[in-house]
Structures are given as structure tokens and as C-alpha cells.
Amino acid sequence: MSDIVGEIRQAYASIGITLDQPATYGTYYRLLCGGCGKSVGHVGDRLLPGMAQELVDRQFDLYAMGLLGCACGHQRGVTRDRDAARWQTAQARAPRET
């Protein structure tokens, strides 16, 4: 496994998403919900060092609000456990159904 793939794996694990086996020629990997195993997207291995964690950090609020990730809610719980204060702030800004 290359260093960048390990870095991508670690970044997404921090929000409850696992990296699956390569989907096409070792360039794209499926992202799977760590709770139920459903596919939640893809990521390429052409990121620069540090970029994967920055992407995940910048999307933290979207995962915390349930706007990204799996419908099962696993990422919402993981983000709450990772940073409760930031999770609470995201909940206050979350769109409300009417």
C-alpha cells in the first residue's frame, strides 16, 4: 500500500468510513460506511500529502449534519464522538425539515 493510500484510509477512518479495494486499476477506491458497509462514494489516490485529511476536516460539519455519509447515521455518531463541541455547532446550523 502506498503512503498516500494509507493517509486516505486514515483520514476517512476518522469519520467512520472505510476504504475498500481499488475499483479501477488501483486509482479509485470505494468509500464504505463503517457502520453498515454501504457505498458512500469514491476517492482517487492522486491526492497530495495532507490533502485527504484536509478534505475530511473541511467536510466535518456536513458529515455531522448527516448531509454527507450514509443514511444509517454512522458518520453522525462518529463525528459526535470525535469532536462534540464542533458537532453541536453543526447541529445548530443544520437545515430543518418543515
Biopython code that builds the backbone (N, CA, C, O; Angstrom):
import numpy as np
from Bio.PDB.StructureBuilder import StructureBuilder

atoms = [
    (1, "MET", "N", (0.848, -1.173, 0.000)),
    (1, "MET", "CA", (0.000, 0.000, 0.000)),
    (1, "MET", "C", (0.889, 1.230, 0.000)),
    (1, "MET", "O", (1.862, 1.301, 0.751)),
    (2, "SER", "N", (0.554, 2.203, -0.847)),
    (2, "SER", "CA", (1.349, 3.419, -0.915)),
    (2, "SER", "C", (1.065, 4.306, 0.302)),
    (2, "SER", "O", (0.060, 4.139, 0.994)),
    (3, "ASP", "N", (1.971, 5.246, 0.540)),
    (3, "ASP", "CA", (1.800, 6.169, 1.665)),
    (3, "ASP", "C", (0.514, 6.971, 1.548)),
    (3, "ASP", "O", (-0.193, 7.173, 2.535)),
    (4, "ILE", "N", (0.209, 7.433, 0.320)),
    (4, "ILE", "CA", (-0.987, 8.258, 0.140)),
    (4, "ILE", "C", (-2.259, 7.447, 0.380)),
    (4, "ILE", "O", (-3.226, 7.976, 0.929)),
    (5, "VAL", "N", (-2.278, 6.192, -0.014)),
    (5, "VAL", "CA", (-3.461, 5.357, 0.231)),
    (5, "VAL", "C", (-3.630, 5.139, 1.733)),
    (5, "VAL", "O", (-4.755, 5.150, 2.234)),
    (6, "GLY", "N", (-2.546, 4.944, 2.446)),
    (6, "GLY", "CA", (-2.614, 4.818, 3.896)),
    (6, "GLY", "C", (-3.133, 6.088, 4.544)),
    (6, "GLY", "O", (-3.912, 6.042, 5.496)),
    (7, "GLU", "N", (-2.693, 7.218, 4.018)),
    (7, "GLU", "CA", (-3.147, 8.509, 4.542)),
    (7, "GLU", "C", (-4.644, 8.710, 4.270)),
    (7, "GLU", "O", (-5.378, 9.181, 5.138)),
    (8, "ILE", "N", (-5.085, 8.356, 3.075)),
    (8, "ILE", "CA", (-6.511, 8.455, 2.731)),
    (8, "ILE", "C", (-7.322, 7.544, 3.639)),
    (8, "ILE", "O", (-8.358, 7.951, 4.165)),
    (9, "ARG", "N", (-6.860, 6.320, 3.823)),
    (9, "ARG", "CA", (-7.545, 5.349, 4.685)),
    (9, "ARG", "C", (-7.690, 5.907, 6.112)),
    (9, "ARG", "O", (-8.761, 5.810, 6.711)),
    (10, "GLN", "N", (-6.632, 6.478, 6.641)),
    (10, "GLN", "CA", (-6.650, 7.022, 7.999)),
    (10, "GLN", "C", (-7.579, 8.236, 8.106)),
    (10, "GLN", "O", (-8.315, 8.367, 9.083)),
    (11, "ALA", "N", (-7.547, 9.114, 7.114)),
    (11, "ALA", "CA", (-8.392, 10.313, 7.145)),
    (11, "ALA", "C", (-9.872, 9.936, 7.172)),
    (11, "ALA", "O", (-10.630, 10.449, 7.994)),
    (12, "TYR", "N", (-10.279, 9.047, 6.280)),
    (12, "TYR", "CA", (-11.696, 8.658, 6.231)),
    (12, "TYR", "C", (-12.093, 7.803, 7.427)),
    (12, "TYR", "O", (-13.248, 7.849, 7.851)),
    (13, "ALA", "N", (-11.182, 7.036, 7.972)),
    (13, "ALA", "CA", (-11.492, 6.244, 9.171)),
    (13, "ALA", "C", (-11.859, 7.154, 10.336)),
    (13, "ALA", "O", (-12.639, 6.772, 11.208)),
    (14, "SER", "N", (-11.293, 8.362, 10.347)),
    (14, "SER", "CA", (-11.560, 9.287, 11.451)),
    (14, "SER", "C", (-13.007, 9.758, 11.484)),
    (14, "SER", "O", (-13.443, 10.329, 12.484)),
    (15, "ILE", "N", (-13.769, 9.529, 10.401)),
    (15, "ILE", "CA", (-15.184, 9.888, 10.386)),
    (15, "ILE", "C", (-16.080, 8.675, 10.150)),
    (15, "ILE", "O", (-17.262, 8.831, 9.845)),
    (16, "GLY", "N", (-15.535, 7.481, 10.286)),
    (16, "GLY", "CA", (-16.349, 6.270, 10.201)),
    (16, "GLY", "C", (-16.561, 5.726, 8.805)),
    (16, "GLY", "O", (-17.565, 5.068, 8.534)),
    (17, "ILE", "N", (-15.608, 6.002, 7.909)),
    (17, "ILE", "CA", (-15.687, 5.492, 6.541)),
    (17, "ILE", "C", (-14.449, 4.654, 6.271)),
    (17, "ILE", "O", (-13.332, 5.054, 6.600)),
    (18, "THR", "N", (-14.656, 3.485, 5.667)),
    (18, "THR", "CA", (-13.528, 2.617, 5.341)),
    (18, "THR", "C", (-13.242, 2.663, 3.845)),
    (18, "THR", "O", (-14.135, 2.891, 3.028)),
    (19, "LEU", "N", (-11.998, 2.444, 3.514)),
    (19, "LEU", "CA", (-11.550, 2.413, 2.125)),
    (19, "LEU", "C", (-11.579, 0.968, 1.652)),
    (19, "LEU", "O", (-10.953, 0.097, 2.256)),
    (20, "ASP", "N", (-12.308, 0.716, 0.569)),
    (20, "ASP", "CA", (-12.424, -0.617, 0.001)),
    (20, "ASP", "C", (-11.233, -0.883, -0.915)),
    (20, "ASP", "O", (-10.343, -0.043, -1.044)),
    (21, "GLN", "N", (-11.222, -2.032, -1.538)),
    (21, "GLN", "CA", (-10.185, -2.381, -2.509)),
    (21, "GLN", "C", (-10.283, -1.444, -3.712)),
    (21, "GLN", "O", (-11.326, -0.827, -3.926)),
    (22, "PRO", "N", (-9.215, -1.329, -4.497)),
    (22, "PRO", "CA", (-9.265, -0.464, -5.685)),
    (22, "PRO", "C", (-10.420, -0.858, -6.603)),
    (22, "PRO", "O", (-10.684, -2.040, -6.826)),
    (23, "ALA", "N", (-11.097, 0.155, -7.126)),
    (23, "ALA", "CA", (-12.225, -0.094, -8.022)),
    (23, "ALA", "C", (-11.779, -0.182, -9.478)),
    (23, "ALA", "O", (-12.319, -0.982, -10.242)),
    (24, "THR", "N", (-10.813, 0.619, -9.866)),
    (24, "THR", "CA", (-10.342, 0.617, -11.252)),
    (24, "THR", "C", (-8.842, 0.849, -11.291)),
    (24, "THR", "O", (-8.369, 1.934, -10.953)),
    (25, "TYR", "N", (-8.117, -0.132, -11.687)),
    (25, "TYR", "CA", (-6.674, -0.009, -11.923)),
    (25, "TYR", "C", (-5.897, 0.613, -10.763)),
    (25, "TYR", "O", (-4.850, 1.221, -10.987)),
    (26, "GLY", "N", (-6.380, 0.477, -9.545)),
    (26, "GLY", "CA", (-5.664, 0.996, -8.391)),
    (26, "GLY", "C", (-5.693, 2.501, -8.262)),
    (26, "GLY", "O", (-4.929, 3.068, -7.481)),
    (27, "THR", "N", (-6.563, 3.164, -9.015)),
    (27, "THR", "CA", (-6.614, 4.619, -8.977)),
    (27, "THR", "C", (-7.779, 5.136, -8.139)),
    (27, "THR", "O", (-7.636, 6.153, -7.461)),
    (28, "TYR", "N", (-8.912, 4.469, -8.167)),
    (28, "TYR", "CA", (-10.089, 4.885, -7.411)),
    (28, "TYR", "C", (-10.479, 3.791, -6.427)),
    (28, "TYR", "O", (-10.411, 2.600, -6.729)),
    (29, "TYR", "N", (-10.888, 4.229, -5.244)),
    (29, "TYR", "CA", (-11.290, 3.320, -4.184)),
    (29, "TYR", "C", (-12.708, 3.666, -3.753)),
    (29, "TYR", "O", (-13.063, 4.839, -3.644)),
    (30, "ARG", "N", (-13.517, 2.638, -3.510)),
    (30, "ARG", "CA", (-14.856, 2.884, -2.977)),
    (30, "ARG", "C", (-14.728, 3.254, -1.509)),
    (30, "ARG", "O", (-13.881, 2.728, -0.787)),
    (31, "LEU", "N", (-15.578, 4.162, -1.090)),
    (31, "LEU", "CA", (-15.690, 4.530, 0.311)),
    (31, "LEU", "C", (-16.916, 3.816, 0.859)),
    (31, "LEU", "O", (-18.011, 3.935, 0.309)),
    (32, "LEU", "N", (-16.730, 3.075, 1.943)),
    (32, "LEU", "CA", (-17.815, 2.288, 2.531)),
    (32, "LEU", "C", (-18.128, 2.778, 3.937)),
    (32, "LEU", "O", (-17.225, 3.129, 4.697)),
    (33, "CYS", "N", (-19.401, 2.799, 4.275)),
    (33, "CYS", "CA", (-19.815, 3.165, 5.626)),
    (33, "CYS", "C", (-19.239, 2.148, 6.604)),
    (33, "CYS", "O", (-19.385, 0.941, 6.411)),
    (34, "GLY", "N", (-18.592, 2.632, 7.638)),
    (34, "GLY", "CA", (-18.026, 1.748, 8.647)),
    (34, "GLY", "C", (-19.080, 1.109, 9.530)),
    (34, "GLY", "O", (-18.775, 0.180, 10.278)),
    (35, "GLY", "N", (-20.316, 1.588, 9.459)),
    (35, "GLY", "CA", (-21.385, 1.019, 10.260)),
    (35, "GLY", "C", (-22.133, -0.094, 9.566)),
    (35, "GLY", "O", (-22.332, -1.167, 10.135)),
    (36, "CYS", "N", (-22.557, 0.161, 8.314)),
    (36, "CYS", "CA", (-23.389, -0.827, 7.613)),
    (36, "CYS", "C", (-22.747, -1.378, 6.343)),
    (36, "CYS", "O", (-23.260, -2.339, 5.769)),
    (37, "GLY", "N", (-21.634, -0.795, 5.890)),
    (37, "GLY", "CA", (-20.929, -1.300, 4.721)),
    (37, "GLY", "C", (-21.412, -0.795, 3.378)),
    (37, "GLY", "O", (-20.872, -1.196, 2.346)),
    (38, "LYS", "N", (-22.418, 0.079, 3.356)),
    (38, "LYS", "CA", (-22.912, 0.616, 2.086)),
    (38, "LYS", "C", (-21.892, 1.570, 1.468)),
    (38, "LYS", "O", (-21.124, 2.224, 2.174)),
    (39, "SER", "N", (-21.900, 1.634, 0.144)),
    (39, "SER", "CA", (-21.015, 2.550, -0.570)),
    (39, "SER", "C", (-21.499, 3.983, -0.374)),
    (39, "SER", "O", (-22.685, 4.276, -0.520)),
    (40, "VAL", "N", (-20.558, 4.876, -0.039)),
    (40, "VAL", "CA", (-20.897, 6.288, 0.143)),
    (40, "VAL", "C", (-20.105, 7.190, -0.801)),
    (40, "VAL", "O", (-20.140, 8.412, -0.660)),
    (41, "GLY", "N", (-19.396, 6.606, -1.755)),
    (41, "GLY", "CA", (-18.667, 7.399, -2.737)),
    (41, "GLY", "C", (-17.372, 6.742, -3.165)),
    (41, "GLY", "O", (-17.138, 5.559, -2.918)),
    (42, "HIS", "N", (-16.535, 7.540, -3.813)),
    (42, "HIS", "CA", (-15.238, 7.085, -4.313)),
    (42, "HIS", "C", (-14.193, 8.160, -4.023)),
    (42, "HIS", "O", (-14.521, 9.333, -3.847)),
    (43, "VAL", "N", (-12.950, 7.743, -3.978)),
    (43, "VAL", "CA", (-11.849, 8.689, -3.829)),
    (43, "VAL", "C", (-10.682, 8.179, -4.668)),
    (43, "VAL", "O", (-10.435, 6.975, -4.739)),
    (44, "GLY", "N", (-9.978, 9.093, -5.292)),
    (44, "GLY", "CA", (-8.811, 8.727, -6.079)),
    (44, "GLY", "C", (-7.544, 8.806, -5.255)),
    (44, "GLY", "O", (-7.494, 9.505, -4.243)),
    (45, "ASP", "N", (-6.513, 8.084, -5.690)),
    (45, "ASP", "CA", (-5.257, 8.068, -4.938)),
    (45, "ASP", "C", (-4.248, 9.084, -5.472)),
    (45, "ASP", "O", (-3.052, 8.958, -5.210)),
    (46, "ARG", "N", (-4.705, 10.073, -6.207)),
    (46, "ARG", "CA", (-3.814, 11.103, -6.752)),
    (46, "ARG", "C", (-3.813, 12.371, -5.901)),
    (46, "ARG", "O", (-3.479, 13.450, -6.389)),
    (47, "LEU", "N", (-4.182, 12.241, -4.650)),
    (47, "LEU", "CA", (-4.161, 13.390, -3.747)),
    (47, "LEU", "C", (-2.732, 13.675, -3.301)),
    (47, "LEU", "O", (-1.886, 12.782, -3.273)),
    (48, "LEU", "N", (-2.484, 14.910, -2.961)),
    (48, "LEU", "CA", (-1.182, 15.298, -2.431)),
    (48, "LEU", "C", (-1.121, 14.972, -0.942)),
    (48, "LEU", "O", (-2.163, 14.878, -0.293)),
    (49, "PRO", "N", (0.073, 14.799, -0.392)),
    (49, "PRO", "CA", (0.180, 14.540, 1.048)),
    (49, "PRO", "C", (-0.540, 15.624, 1.861)),
    (49, "PRO", "O", (-0.377, 16.817, 1.606)),
    (50, "GLY", "N", (-1.332, 15.192, 2.835)),
    (50, "GLY", "CA", (-2.076, 16.102, 3.688)),
    (50, "GLY", "C", (-3.442, 16.485, 3.159)),
    (50, "GLY", "O", (-4.277, 16.993, 3.906)),
    (51, "MET", "N", (-3.680, 16.247, 1.876)),
    (51, "MET", "CA", (-4.921, 16.680, 1.253)),
    (51, "MET", "C", (-6.131, 15.876, 1.734)),
    (51, "MET", "O", (-7.203, 16.450, 1.927)),
    (52, "ALA", "N", (-5.987, 14.581, 1.930)),
    (52, "ALA", "CA", (-7.123, 13.751, 2.343)),
    (52, "ALA", "C", (-7.659, 14.210, 3.702)),
    (52, "ALA", "O", (-8.869, 14.358, 3.873)),
    (53, "GLN", "N", (-6.774, 14.431, 4.655)),
    (53, "GLN", "CA", (-7.236, 14.864, 5.974)),
    (53, "GLN", "C", (-7.860, 16.251, 5.909)),
    (53, "GLN", "O", (-8.837, 16.526, 6.605)),
    (54, "GLU", "N", (-7.303, 17.122, 5.081)),
    (54, "GLU", "CA", (-7.886, 18.455, 4.934)),
    (54, "GLU", "C", (-9.291, 18.373, 4.336)),
    (54, "GLU", "O", (-10.193, 19.082, 4.783)),
    (55, "LEU", "N", (-9.484, 17.517, 3.334)),
    (55, "LEU", "CA", (-10.817, 17.344, 2.746)),
    (55, "LEU", "C", (-11.819, 16.861, 3.788)),
    (55, "LEU", "O", (-12.919, 17.400, 3.903)),
    (56, "VAL", "N", (-11.431, 15.850, 4.536)),
    (56, "VAL", "CA", (-12.312, 15.304, 5.566)),
    (56, "VAL", "C", (-12.597, 16.358, 6.637)),
    (56, "VAL", "O", (-13.743, 16.506, 7.061)),
    (57, "ASP", "N", (-11.583, 17.085, 7.074)),
    (57, "ASP", "CA", (-11.776, 18.118, 8.094)),
    (57, "ASP", "C", (-12.716, 19.223, 7.613)),
    (57, "ASP", "O", (-13.561, 19.704, 8.368)),
    (58, "ARG", "N", (-12.559, 19.615, 6.354)),
    (58, "ARG", "CA", (-13.418, 20.678, 5.813)),
    (58, "ARG", "C", (-14.858, 20.212, 5.623)),
    (58, "ARG", "O", (-15.771, 21.038, 5.590)),
    (59, "GLN", "N", (-15.077, 18.914, 5.499)),
    (59, "GLN", "CA", (-16.420, 18.372, 5.327)),
    (59, "GLN", "C", (-17.021, 17.863, 6.637)),
    (59, "GLN", "O", (-18.125, 17.317, 6.643)),
    (60, "PHE", "N", (-16.312, 18.038, 7.725)),
    (60, "PHE", "CA", (-16.755, 17.540, 9.033)),
    (60, "PHE", "C", (-18.194, 17.935, 9.334)),
    (60, "PHE", "O", (-19.003, 17.086, 9.710)),
    (61, "ASP", "N", (-18.524, 19.217, 9.172)),
    (61, "ASP", "CA", (-19.860, 19.690, 9.513)),
    (61, "ASP", "C", (-20.932, 19.006, 8.664)),
    (61, "ASP", "O", (-22.022, 18.715, 9.158)),
    (62, "LEU", "N", (-20.629, 18.750, 7.395)),
    (62, "LEU", "CA", (-21.600, 18.078, 6.529)),
    (62, "LEU", "C", (-21.844, 16.641, 6.982)),
    (62, "LEU", "O", (-22.978, 16.163, 6.945)),
    (63, "TYR", "N", (-20.787, 15.948, 7.410)),
    (63, "TYR", "CA", (-20.954, 14.600, 7.958)),
    (63, "TYR", "C", (-21.713, 14.660, 9.277)),
    (63, "TYR", "O", (-22.577, 13.821, 9.534)),
    (64, "ALA", "N", (-21.398, 15.642, 10.112)),
    (64, "ALA", "CA", (-22.060, 15.779, 11.411)),
    (64, "ALA", "C", (-23.554, 16.056, 11.263)),
    (64, "ALA", "O", (-24.355, 15.596, 12.076)),
    (65, "MET", "N", (-23.929, 16.807, 10.227)),
    (65, "MET", "CA", (-25.342, 17.124, 9.985)),
    (65, "MET", "C", (-26.080, 15.997, 9.265)),
    (65, "MET", "O", (-27.305, 16.032, 9.154)),
    (66, "GLY", "N", (-25.345, 15.002, 8.777)),
    (66, "GLY", "CA", (-25.969, 13.921, 8.038)),
    (66, "GLY", "C", (-26.183, 14.247, 6.569)),
    (66, "GLY", "O", (-26.916, 13.539, 5.878)),
    (67, "LEU", "N", (-25.550, 15.310, 6.083)),
    (67, "LEU", "CA", (-25.702, 15.697, 4.684)),
    (67, "LEU", "C", (-24.712, 14.960, 3.785)),
    (67, "LEU", "O", (-24.918, 14.895, 2.573)),
    (68, "LEU", "N", (-23.658, 14.410, 4.346)),
    (68, "LEU", "CA", (-22.712, 13.538, 3.655)),
    (68, "LEU", "C", (-22.622, 12.252, 4.461)),
    (68, "LEU", "O", (-22.910, 12.240, 5.658)),
    (69, "GLY", "N", (-22.230, 11.192, 3.817)),
    (69, "GLY", "CA", (-22.092, 9.918, 4.512)),
    (69, "GLY", "C", (-23.295, 9.041, 4.252)),
    (69, "GLY", "O", (-24.002, 9.208, 3.258)),
    (70, "CYS", "N", (-23.515, 8.122, 5.137)),
    (70, "CYS", "CA", (-24.541, 7.102, 4.949)),
    (70, "CYS", "C", (-25.853, 7.477, 5.654)),
    (70, "CYS", "O", (-25.854, 8.136, 6.694)),
    (71, "ALA", "N", (-26.939, 7.047, 5.070)),
    (71, "ALA", "CA", (-28.257, 7.300, 5.661)),
    (71, "ALA", "C", (-28.441, 6.591, 7.003)),
    (71, "ALA", "O", (-29.329, 6.959, 7.773)),
    (72, "CYS", "N", (-27.620, 5.583, 7.295)),
    (72, "CYS", "CA", (-27.748, 4.871, 8.572)),
    (72, "CYS", "C", (-27.341, 5.751, 9.756)),
    (72, "CYS", "O", (-27.661, 5.425, 10.899)),
    (73, "GLY", "N", (-26.643, 6.855, 9.501)),
    (73, "GLY", "CA", (-26.274, 7.788, 10.558)),
    (73, "GLY", "C", (-24.949, 7.514, 11.240)),
    (73, "GLY", "O", (-24.599, 8.195, 12.204)),
    (74, "HIS", "N", (-24.210, 6.536, 10.759)),
    (74, "HIS", "CA", (-22.944, 6.170, 11.407)),
    (74, "HIS", "C", (-21.970, 7.348, 11.473)),
    (74, "HIS", "O", (-21.346, 7.562, 12.512)),
    (75, "GLN", "N", (-21.829, 8.108, 10.403)),
    (75, "GLN", "CA", (-20.881, 9.220, 10.400)),
    (75, "GLN", "C", (-21.298, 10.319, 11.380)),
    (75, "GLN", "O", (-20.445, 10.988, 11.964)),
    (76, "ARG", "N", (-22.589, 10.503, 11.556)),
    (76, "ARG", "CA", (-23.050, 11.495, 12.546)),
    (76, "ARG", "C", (-22.575, 11.105, 13.939)),
    (76, "ARG", "O", (-22.110, 11.954, 14.699)),
    (77, "GLY", "N", (-22.689, 9.834, 14.274)),
    (77, "GLY", "CA", (-22.253, 9.366, 15.592)),
    (77, "GLY", "C", (-20.748, 9.455, 15.764)),
    (77, "GLY", "O", (-20.266, 9.856, 16.823)),
    (78, "VAL", "N", (-20.004, 9.084, 14.734)),
    (78, "VAL", "CA", (-18.541, 9.125, 14.819)),
    (78, "VAL", "C", (-18.057, 10.560, 14.961)),
    (78, "VAL", "O", (-17.161, 10.831, 15.761)),
    (79, "THR", "N", (-18.634, 11.482, 14.198)),
    (79, "THR", "CA", (-18.204, 12.874, 14.304)),
    (79, "THR", "C", (-18.561, 13.446, 15.675)),
    (79, "THR", "O", (-17.813, 14.256, 16.221)),
    (80, "ARG", "N", (-19.704, 13.029, 16.235)),
    (80, "ARG", "CA", (-20.078, 13.484, 17.584)),
    (80, "ARG", "C", (-19.038, 13.023, 18.608)),
    (80, "ARG", "O", (-18.634, 13.783, 19.488)),
    (81, "ASP", "N", (-18.616, 11.768, 18.473)),
    (81, "ASP", "CA", (-17.628, 11.228, 19.406)),
    (81, "ASP", "C", (-16.250, 11.861, 19.201)),
    (81, "ASP", "O", (-15.484, 12.007, 20.153)),
    (82, "ARG", "N", (-15.945, 12.230, 17.981)),
    (82, "ARG", "CA", (-14.625, 12.805, 17.658)),
    (82, "ARG", "C", (-14.481, 14.224, 18.184)),
    (82, "ARG", "O", (-13.428, 14.578, 18.716)),
    (83, "ASP", "N", (-15.533, 15.054, 18.044)),
    (83, "ASP", "CA", (-15.449, 16.458, 18.453)),
    (83, "ASP", "C", (-16.857, 16.941, 18.798)),
    (83, "ASP", "O", (-17.556, 17.500, 17.953)),
    (84, "ALA", "N", (-17.265, 16.717, 20.052)),
    (84, "ALA", "CA", (-18.631, 17.008, 20.479)),
    (84, "ALA", "C", (-19.006, 18.478, 20.331)),
    (84, "ALA", "O", (-20.136, 18.789, 19.954)),
    (85, "ALA", "N", (-18.086, 19.379, 20.620)),
    (85, "ALA", "CA", (-18.390, 20.808, 20.519)),
    (85, "ALA", "C", (-18.643, 21.210, 19.066)),
    (85, "ALA", "O", (-19.603, 21.923, 18.772)),
    (86, "ARG", "N", (-17.790, 20.755, 18.172)),
    (86, "ARG", "CA", (-17.975, 21.078, 16.753)),
    (86, "ARG", "C", (-19.243, 20.412, 16.221)),
    (86, "ARG", "O", (-19.936, 20.987, 15.382)),
    (87, "TRP", "N", (-19.550, 19.221, 16.693)),
    (87, "TRP", "CA", (-20.767, 18.519, 16.294)),
    (87, "TRP", "C", (-21.997, 19.324, 16.706)),
    (87, "TRP", "O", (-22.933, 19.482, 15.923)),
    (88, "GLN", "N", (-21.989, 19.831, 17.936)),
    (88, "GLN", "CA", (-23.115, 20.641, 18.425)),
    (88, "GLN", "C", (-23.302, 21.894, 17.581)),
    (88, "GLN", "O", (-24.430, 22.256, 17.247)),
    (89, "THR", "N", (-22.218, 22.550, 17.238)),
    (89, "THR", "CA", (-22.283, 23.745, 16.397)),
    (89, "THR", "C", (-22.887, 23.407, 15.040)),
    (89, "THR", "O", (-23.715, 24.155, 14.520)),
    (90, "ALA", "N", (-22.473, 22.276, 14.468)),
    (90, "ALA", "CA", (-23.019, 21.848, 13.176)),
    (90, "ALA", "C", (-24.523, 21.569, 13.291)),
    (90, "ALA", "O", (-25.285, 21.902, 12.384)),
    (91, "GLN", "N", (-24.947, 20.964, 14.396)),
    (91, "GLN", "CA", (-26.371, 20.668, 14.573)),
    (91, "GLN", "C", (-27.191, 21.944, 14.618)),
    (91, "GLN", "O", (-28.307, 21.984, 14.102)),
    (92, "ALA", "N", (-26.648, 22.985, 15.231)),
    (92, "ALA", "CA", (-27.359, 24.258, 15.324)),
    (92, "ALA", "C", (-27.542, 24.895, 13.940)),
    (92, "ALA", "O", (-28.497, 25.639, 13.716)),
    (93, "ARG", "N", (-26.627, 24.602, 13.023)),
    (93, "ARG", "CA", (-26.708, 25.167, 11.669)),
    (93, "ARG", "C", (-27.410, 24.240, 10.684)),
    (93, "ARG", "O", (-27.647, 24.625, 9.539)),
    (94, "ALA", "N", (-27.744, 23.037, 11.107)),
    (94, "ALA", "CA", (-28.337, 22.059, 10.196)),
    (94, "ALA", "C", (-29.709, 22.533, 9.691)),
    (94, "ALA", "O", (-30.504, 23.100, 10.440)),
    (95, "PRO", "N", (-29.957, 22.285, 8.406)),
    (95, "PRO", "CA", (-31.282, 22.645, 7.871)),
    (95, "PRO", "C", (-32.367, 21.825, 8.560)),
    (95, "PRO", "O", (-32.175, 20.642, 8.840)),
    (96, "ARG", "N", (-33.475, 22.440, 8.823)),
    (96, "ARG", "CA", (-34.606, 21.769, 9.492)),
    (96, "ARG", "C", (-35.693, 21.460, 8.489)),
    (96, "ARG", "O", (-35.990, 22.272, 7.613)),
    (97, "GLU", "N", (-36.284, 20.294, 8.616)),
    (97, "GLU", "CA", (-37.408, 19.939, 7.749)),
    (97, "GLU", "C", (-38.640, 20.693, 8.217)),
    (97, "GLU", "O", (-38.848, 20.891, 9.414)),
    (98, "THR", "N", (-39.450, 21.110, 7.260)),
    (98, "THR", "CA", (-40.686, 21.833, 7.618)),
    (98, "THR", "C", (-41.900, 21.048, 7.218)),
    (98, "THR", "O", (-43.025, 21.496, 7.438)),
]
sb = StructureBuilder()
sb.init_structure("model")
sb.init_model(0)
sb.init_chain("A")
sb.init_seg("    ")
for serial, (resi, resn, name, xyz) in enumerate(atoms, 1):
    if name == "N":
        sb.init_residue(resn, " ", resi, " ")
    sb.init_atom(name, np.array(xyz, "f"), 0.0, 1.0, " ", f" {name:<3s}", serial, name[0])
structure = sb.get_structure()
